Amino acid sequence: MSDHLLQWFETLIRWFHITAGAAWIGTSFYFNWLNNNLRAPEGDAEPEVGSELWAVHGGGFYRVLKYKVAPARLPGTLHWFKWEAYFTWISGVVLLSLVYFLGASVFLLDPSKSSLSPGAGIGIGVGVLAVGWLVYDLLCKSPLGRQKVALAALGFALFTGLAFGLCQIFSSRGAYILVGALIGTIMAGNVFFGIIPAQREMVDAMTAGRDPDPAKGKSAALRSLHNNYFTLPVLFIMISNHYPHTYGHAWDWAILAALALISASVRHWFNLRGRGEKNVWILPVATVAMVALALVSAPKSTATAAASQPVTFAQVQNIVQTRCAPCHADHPTFEGTTSAPKDVRLDTAERIVAAAAQIKAKSVTTQYMPLANLTQMTPEERAVLGRWVDDGARAE
Ligand code: HEC
């Protein structure tokens, strides 16, 4: 019962996290788009107005005005956009704790890479988030913060180094999520410590009738720019656990770095396009790079993972029964598993045959299954499964 309730809790938190994230990214995309599409006001506008935008949506006409600096008088109600970011981060941390910390031995640790205890793994995970934010914040405040490109290059190198390190000690899937959690933490931290204080300063300065402190505004602009480029990579990482062909590869960290670079360049294309600048080459290069990445990361010929001798179905059934069915069955026997994960059941001959392609994809091509190799599947057993699927996956 408690496992069941915990799963409901996790489901609700995940649902909430996605909703808050959609709201956050939605407003962020909207304001980016808005800024790119503001034009000189047509006709009657106060002198303080710098630009405007007309839109039609949901059966109504909208007119948005952007002030050059600030309106002469503050309105009664001023909307801030911050809770989307805070709730996304809070629910993200809860989810990270539920799935990867509470389930550390299954999802975070990988006994084939290191013998960390769950406690040590969690400690490193929390440390990565805290130290990662501090390092990022210091870099932004250092003189390097004024050199956008150098800072971006260093940031990318540091993230790649972190991904490499985490992939050496954690399950690749857990390593990906930790990198994503750090990016998410930095993004939410940027809103909390950088962007919102700058906006508060603007409002306070107006109320007090003085000029706002320009340093805060500059720092907010830098952080907001970073958040813009972080968006696509972080979104990929958040869905990456569905895609073992990315993190399940031997070059897991390099694939993550390449995907981050490609997706940030796509974001760059959108930014340039929004400003009306020429940038024809970025999108084709990104497309070619993505195809190239898919090709170079393709699994080597299955010869490496296939047995040299033909195999019998009895062998296959025996392997699946002992290595997979403890979890993937109508009535799982593996401790803590209450129902077949992802509704994948491998407890009868028919089900094994029907799932042949999946079995190969998850336990031969990538070694994502058995999860954390909890049932201690051997390389020979993987080779047998590979050979059986290659030979037509028949149940004699
Ligand atoms: C210790 C329990 C456990 C064992 C043993 C196990 N799995 Fe899984 N399996 C899971 C869990 C948990 C998930 C859901 C993973 C997730 O959330 O990404 C899963 C998911 C899957 C999926 C669906 C993947 C997807 O992304 O849709 C397949 C296919 C699969 N397992 C096949 C296997 C095969 C084949 C074996 C044996 C070689 C195996 N599993 C052994 C726990 C297990």
Residues whose N, C-alpha, C, O or C-beta is under 5 A from the ligand:
A	BS01	HEC	N241 H242 R323 C324 C327 F334 P341 K342 V344 Q358 I359 K362 S363 M369 P370 L371 L374 T375
